[in-house]
Amino acid sequence: MIYICYGITKSASTFLYQLTEEVFRAAGRPIARLGKPFRKPDSIENYFNFIDHDLLAAIESHTDGKDVVLKTHGPPCGNVAQMVAEGRILANASIRDPREIALSMIDHGDRSRRWRVFSFSEFATVSDTLNAIDIQLGVFRDWAAAGPVEVFTYNDICYDSASVVQAIARQIGATVDSASVLGQFRHKGSIGQFSKGKALRYSEMAAADQAIFLERYAELYATFTFDTEAARRVAAQQASLTLRPTGEFAQRITNIRRRFRI
């Protein structure tokens, strides 16, 4: 079985990908780790910028039908959406309050400029993020409309993780123990691309900037409830804490841990 994890940038998409893989393992279904000719042998993730039906056919042949979880930030190319609709492959998708996506993108941009890294270095202000968010929301809508795709919000993934685990397990027809799956992520250093972990982070954004987002993405806010009870509970617990974005060095240590686990 091929399972695709799509995520809009900074929506806990890496954590969702990790949770999905762990659900398969907990169900007693070992997953394939792609090497040559698809990925480098030491690749941490089965990540692809673009996934189309030709790639999926090649992967299915290469893995001889074994379970494999793929990750992407790109659209469902070719007839991938039709394959999802027909149940030939499974998929999930992650989404987050655009205000919080913007703030996390700016954090990443600050980190990249300090370390002279190209990725995300163009994001310095809220206005810098709008075009990229517009594009990615369009991609998200393509995935969400593809059929029986499990859609999870950032707050679901991070603060109601057990429910997400169970939803994925039902989707693949398995029964798993949520505590066992989540036990693999007791320390935030196990979660790829973990940044700040602040619940309801949009509160950090200036009111004038928030107004731009609320108007620009009004349809999205009308469709999804981002302020969940679990997120509000965590936000109250964090009220007295000073949370800072994870630095580049810590990110690299996390990747080393993940590679060792693989």
Helices and strands as residue ranges (DSSP letters): E 2-7, H 13-26, H 53-63, E 68-72, H 80-85, E 90-95, H 98-114, H 126-144, E 150-153, H 154-159, H 161-171, H 178-182, G 183-185, G 188-190, G 201-204, H 207-216, H 218-223, H 229-238, H 248-261
